[in-house]
Amino acid sequence: MAGFSSKGQLQRHSSLVRQGAGGVRRRGQAAMRRRSSGCGRA
């Protein structure tokens, strides 16, 4: 998280996520969805 302390990096990350850069982000989203759904149910 230390890398995202600066606004510039945060903005850059947001823009990359918006553009949908790479399947890694999709994988991460799927994992997060699974996690949150599992957590919510449990």
C-alpha positions as CSV (number, residue, x, y, z in Angstrom):
1,M,0.0,0.0,0.0
2,A,3.0,2.3,0.4
3,G,3.2,2.6,-3.3
4,F,-0.3,4.0,-3.5
5,S,0.3,6.7,-1.0
6,S,1.0,9.3,-3.7
7,K,-2.0,10.7,-5.6
8,G,-0.3,10.3,-9.0
9,Q,0.1,6.6,-8.6
10,L,-3.5,6.2,-7.3
11,Q,-4.8,8.2,-10.3
12,R,-2.7,6.1,-12.7
13,H,-4.0,2.9,-11.1
14,S,-7.6,4.1,-11.4
15,S,-7.2,5.0,-15.1
16,L,-5.5,1.6,-15.8
17,V,-8.3,-0.2,-14.0
18,R,-10.9,1.8,-16.0
19,Q,-9.2,0.9,-19.3
20,G,-9.2,-2.7,-18.2
21,A,-5.5,-3.4,-18.6
22,G,-4.9,-7.1,-18.8
23,G,-6.5,-10.3,-17.6
24,V,-4.8,-10.0,-14.2
25,R,-7.4,-7.3,-13.2
26,R,-10.2,-9.6,-14.3
27,R,-8.7,-12.4,-12.3
28,G,-8.4,-10.2,-9.3
29,Q,-12.0,-9.0,-9.7
30,A,-13.3,-12.5,-9.9
31,A,-11.4,-13.5,-6.8
32,M,-12.7,-10.5,-5.0
33,R,-16.2,-11.2,-6.0
34,R,-15.9,-14.8,-4.8
35,R,-14.4,-13.7,-1.5
36,S,-17.0,-11.0,-0.8
37,S,-19.9,-13.3,-1.8
38,G,-18.5,-16.1,0.5
39,C,-17.9,-13.6,3.3
40,G,-21.4,-12.2,3.0
41,R,-23.0,-15.7,3.1
42,A,-20.8,-16.8,6.0
